[in-house]
Amino acid sequence: KWERRSEHSVVTPPPFLAMSLRTLVAALLVASPAAAFVPLPAGKTLLPRSGFKSTVAPSTPATVLPPAPPSSNALVLSSTLSPDAEPSQMDERLFNFNKVVIDTVYDIICVLYKDNNYARFFVLETVARVPYFAYLSVLHLRETFGDRSPGLGERMRTHYAEADNELHHLLIMESLGGNSSIVDRTIAQTMAFGYYWYVIGVYTVSEQAAYHLSELIENHAYNTYDGFLKSNADELKGLPVPDIARKYYEEDNPFLFDLFCTVKEPDEDGQYSDRRPKLASLYDVFVNVRNDEREHWKTLCNLVQYDDMQGKGGMVEGTKPMPVIEG
């Protein structure tokens, strides 16, 4: 029977429970890579966000070339990294493994949904937003256990904004009927569940490898939407804008939308401009969805190569493999 205890009494957990809790905490701490607890360089700052007028202009304003496919590698940006910083390369074996994983999943989805674009986009968006949840899960855990690295909070906010952006892509595809089949929903949700835990494991061991997975996904996403726009331009220009797209791109508070655009273009006053698309047709909606994927790709390239969301002054390029030198 339960005994009545005074308000000052202390309840001591059973020994086996206390031991289990200590074991769990120890395992989680061991699982977190030591690199995650290394403070970022002193004096590191982040670029101003659009929507907030700064009284101090950045010392070297970023300049951004017109949007281009990720394969063309045509983006210029500015950062607080040392001018001598060189982009990191990935072990060729890991690079190729990541590419095989992503290309295989992407090709399977494209084969299954060859004649159903909106269902294909629904599945792709369901899977593509999962990594941002995984990053946040690991980063929140590290923060819970005392990680206070400079820039950690900013990175977490950016990943949340990226997930929110992908959510609205998903809602747009749902509004177009992409999730009308229970079979499609089941396939998408099953893939997303498995991929979430896969990315959790990869991100815990190597942030660079996990970010590279998403870099490859966003590259596919950009090219997919770009090809869809070119093939269906006339039809899309005659279709109306979904309500959810107009709400997100034109009516909602732009804070989260601006937050994931980490490479900004300065206006005449040196302030970083926002991107406020005007939607006249479904074509405009897909142009903006495509360009959003481009923004994600830029950020991920910088994270893979510089462990920094803005990268350094120079061209943003896709990550390159580092050839393995046989001993």
C-alpha positions, 0 to 999 in steps of 0.5 A, a space after each residue: 500500500 502507498 504510504 502518505 508522505 509529508 510535503 517535505 519527504 523525499 522519494 528515493 527511486 529504486 536502485 535499478 531505476 537510478 542505475 538505468 538512468 545513469 547508464 542512459 545519460 552516459 550512453 547519450 554523452 558518449 554518442 555525441 561527437 566531441 567535435 560538437 562541443 568545440 566552440 566556434 571561432 571567436 568573433 563569428 557573426 551571422 549576416 543580417 536578416 531581411 526585415 530588420 534594418 541594421 544600423 551597421 552595414 556589413 564590411 563586405 556586402 554579399 553579391 549574388 549572381 542570378 539563380 542557376 542550377 546547382 550544377 553550374 556552381 554560380 553563386 557568390 557570397 560573403 562570410 566572416 571566415 578567413 579569406 584563406 579558408 579552403 573548402 573541405 572535401 569528402 572522402 571519396 568512398 563516403 561521397 560515392 556511398 552517399 550518392 548511391 543512397 540518394 540516387 537510388 531512392 530518388 530513381 525509385 520514386 521517379 520510376 514509381 511516379 513517372 506519370 503522376 507529378 504531384 504524387 511524386 512531388 508529395 513523396 519527395 517533399 515528405 522525405 526531403 524535410 525529414 533531415 532537418 528534424 533529425 538535425 534538430 533532434 541531435 542538436 537539441 539533445 546536445 544543448 540539453 547536455 550543456 552544449 553552448 557553442 556560439 552559433 548553435 542556436 542560430 543553426 537550430 533556428 535556421 534548420 527549423 525554418 528550413 523544415 517549415 519551408 519544406 512543410 509548406 511545399 508539402 502542403 502545396 502538393 497536398 492541395 494539388 492532390 498529391 496525397 490523394 492515395 492512401 498507398 502514396 501516403 503509406 509509401 511516403 510516411 514509411 520512407 520518411 520514418 526510416 530515413 529519419 533514424 538513418 540521418 539521426 545515426 549519420 549526424 551523430 557520427 558525422 555532421 558533414 556526411 549528414 549535410 552532404 546527404 541533404 545537399 544531394 537531395 536538394 540538388 535533385 529537387 532543384 533539377 526536378 522542379 526546373 525540368 517540370 517548369 520547362 516541360 509544363 510552362 504553358 499549362 502551369 501559367 493557366 492554372 490558379 494559385 493554391 490558397 496555401 501558396 498565396 498565404 505562405 509566400 504573400 501573406 504570412 509573417 516573413 520571419 521564418 521565410 527570411 531565416 532559411 535564406 542564409 546567402 543574401 543579396 544587398 540592395 542599394 543601401 547595403 541592406 540585405 534584400 528579401 525575396 517577396 514573390 508575387 504569384 500570378 499562376 501556378 507557374 510562379 508557385 513552382 518557380 518559388 518552390 524551385 528557388 527555395 530548394 536552391 537556397 537550401 542547397 547553398 546553405 548545405 554546401 557551406 555547412 559541408 565544406 566550411 561548417 558555416 552557413 554563409 561560407 566564405 567570399 567566393 563561388 558556392 560549389 557542390 561538394 567534391 570528393 577527395 580521392 583516396 590515396 592507396 598506401 
